[in-house]
Amino acid sequence: EEIDEGPVIDKGKVETFPEDTSKSLRKRLMDEQAELFKENWERIREGPKANDQMENVGTTHYRKELDEFSELEMREEKKVEDVIDKLRALSYTEEGLAYFEEDGQRFFVNIDITREEELDH
């Protein structure tokens, strides 16, 4: 079998927070994945059992889809919540993956959300 194929052995939950970006959420997901791997190593090493169930296969996404999703339409009317969610999803790199175009130039946008108690007042 290939990596990440075969039956699901265990699942974990990772809490999400309003200040999360795709980068901060991915870090917690990877940490949880490492913990699940350690906890289940013996089961993984033994291999799948006859009664192990396969779950639905995930989806595949392509770079073109990300490029289309990344563009911000400056004159499009949207709820602030939807815009913030999109920026959170696209704030993975330091420069951000979201962008808008103005006068033939592309400008990249990154979001940083900070809880009030973390601010230096």
N, C-alpha and C positions, 0 to 999 in steps of 0.2 A: 504494500500500500504506500501511497504518497503521504507526505506531511499534510496535516489538516484534512485528511480524508478518513473515512471509516466512522464507526459509531461514536456518538457523544458519550464520554465517560462521566463527566461532571460539568456543572455550570456554577458560575458565581454571579454575584450582583455587585455593581459599582454604582455608588450614588453620584448623581449629577448636581451641580451647583450653579446658581445664576451667573457666577463669574467665570465659569468654564469656557475654554476655547477647545477646538479640536485637539490641540497639542496637550493641554493639561488633562483632558479626558483620556486621551490615548495613553498617557503615562500611567494613570491609575489602572486602565485596562490591562496594560502590559504587566504591571506589578501583580495584579490579580491573577493573570494568566500564569505567571511564574510560580505563585503560591499554589495554584491548582495543580500545576505540573508536579511540584515537589510532593504535595499531599497524595497524588495519584500515581506516583512513579511505579510502584509495584504492579498496579493494574495495567499500566501502559506497557511495561516490560513483558508481562504475561501474554499480552495480545488480546484481541477481541474474543468474547464468549459467544456461543451460539445464540443466546437470547438477547444480546446487545442490539438495540434498535438504531437504525440509521435515521437521522433527522433530515428535514428538508435541506437541500443543498443551497448554499448562499448565492448571492448574485455577483455578476461580473460587471465592472464599470470601466470605462475607457477614458483616456486622457481628453478626448474631444468633449466628452460630457462634462468633465471638470472645467474645461475652458469655457464652455457655454454657460455653466452655472456661475462661474467666477465673475462674469461681467456685471457691473452695476449700471443700471439704466438711470441716469441722473434725473430724468424728467418723468419717471414712472412714479405713480402714487402708490404707496404701500404703508401698512401699519408699521410703526416704529419697532414693535416686537418682532415682526418678520424680518426687518432689516438687521436688527441686532442679532437675531438667530443666524442669519446668513453670514454676517461678519464673524460671529463666533466660530462657525463651521469652517470658515476660510482663513482664520488667523492661526495657521500652523507654523509658518516660517516667520522670521524676524520682519521681513518686508510685507508679509501678507500675500494671500493668493487672490483676494478680491481686487478688482480694478475698475476704473471708469476711464473713458476717453474724452478728451477735451482738446479742441484745436489740433487734432491729429496726433496728440501725444497720449500715452497710456500712463496713468497714475495708480499706484498700488496702495491699498488701504489695509491697515491692521488695527485690531481693536484690543484695548486693555481695559478690563473691568476690575475695579477694586472695591472691596467692602469698605464702608465708611470707617469702621473701627481700625482698619489697617492704615488709614491716612495719618500723616503727621500734621496735626492741627495746632 
